[in-house]
Amino acid sequence: GENVEQHPSTLSVQEGDSAVIKCTYSDSASNYFPWYKQELGKRPQLIIDIRSNVGEKKDQRIAVTLNKTAKHFSLHITETQPEDSAVYFCAAQLSWGQNFVFGPGTRLSVLP
Amino acid sequence: GAVVSQHPSWVICKSGTSVKIECRSLDFQATTMFWYRQFPKQSLMLMATSNEGSKATYEQGVEKDKFLINHASLTLSTLTVTSAHPEDSSFYICSARGGGAGYNEQFFGPGTRLTVL
């Protein structure tokens, strides 16, 4: 089955700096890659996603890039703010409507 | 976005008892609901997928007789942890997906923290 790896497991950045989280997936048939943010004690919430027919997608300070050949995708957060501190999970999906396979998560700390 | 609720938000029970957790989609019909288990500082591990009106599909290693899942309506799925033991203590979280070909996003519930003494 699909396996998703995520690095780094923890990341600390100074406020205003950029943060990059990288994920790799094993099944080349996966075609949808969402990113979720989970604040302490709260539910995961979708922040951005990308389909396999797109190489990059941007939404204000966050962007996601996808390299299908290498089977990896990355989350980029620019101008980080303290409220960006959370655990971020990447995920991969084999086909529409099926379950997501989540990566192990990255704990991002934005230091003031 | 769509709203998913879970009840209870936390529960403490004695070893050997059964606990039922409800997952409700409040403002949409969820043809598919997913149940995850999350240990502290770890990822979301899929336990099972349930489709309204049919039996749940369990992931490898998940005991279906221990974790009973019922998805009797388009807005409600339940997870019953039977004969709970301390090792079942965890954070259980559901997600719901709307019906139809146009729906793929999963909306998560707030989770239920189960502590088995």
HADDOCK unambig.tbl for C-alpha pairs under 7 A between the chains (distance, minus, plus):
assign (segid A and resid 42 and name CA) (segid B and resid 110 and name CA) 6.00 0.50 0.50
assign (segid A and resid 43 and name CA) (segid B and resid 108 and name CA) 6.08 0.50 0.50
assign (segid A and resid 43 and name CA) (segid B and resid 109 and name CA) 6.21 0.50 0.50
assign (segid A and resid 43 and name CA) (segid B and resid 110 and name CA) 4.71 0.50 0.50
assign (segid A and resid 43 and name CA) (segid B and resid 111 and name CA) 6.74 0.50 0.50
assign (segid A and resid 44 and name CA) (segid B and resid 108 and name CA) 6.31 0.50 0.50
assign (segid A and resid 96 and name CA) (segid B and resid 104 and name CA) 6.19 0.50 0.50
assign (segid A and resid 97 and name CA) (segid B and resid 104 and name CA) 5.12 0.50 0.50
assign (segid A and resid 102 and name CA) (segid B and resid 43 and name CA) 6.83 0.50 0.50
assign (segid A and resid 102 and name CA) (segid B and resid 44 and name CA) 6.37 0.50 0.50
assign (segid A and resid 103 and name CA) (segid B and resid 43 and name CA) 6.63 0.50 0.50
assign (segid A and resid 104 and name CA) (segid B and resid 42 and name CA) 6.14 0.50 0.50
assign (segid A and resid 104 and name CA) (segid B and resid 43 and name CA) 4.59 0.50 0.50
assign (segid A and resid 105 and name CA) (segid B and resid 43 and name CA) 5.93 0.50 0.50
